[in-house]
Amino acid sequence: MGIMLTEAASGTGVGMTMIIYVVLLLACIYFFMIRPQKKEQKKMSAMLSSLEIGDSVLTSGGFYGIVIDITDDTVIVEFGNNKNCRIPMQKSAISAVEKPEA
């Protein structure tokens, strides 16, 4: 009878240890993968919401330009010294914004 109690107690301990390991693994995944990605998304959406006409932008393709018009989800960006080079693009294609100096 004493052997059965010992086996039952050790089985419960192993189960609890496994649950603790799973919880710790999920916590690590959250803090090292999910949370930083959400912070980056929040930072990017704040940057795009503060976008104004006249801001210098860097596109995801590596082009520098100046914003000349903004709609809900698109912007028109002027590239280079040639004032005829105006390209509409999605806001999500902008990777960096630099405000003009006052």
Secondary structure, DSSP 8 states (H G I E B T S, - for coil): -HHHHHHHHHHHHHHHHHHHHHHHHHHHHIIIIIHHHHHHHHHHHHHHHT--TT-EEEETTS-EEEEEEE-SSEEEEEESS-TT-EEEEEGGGEEEEE----
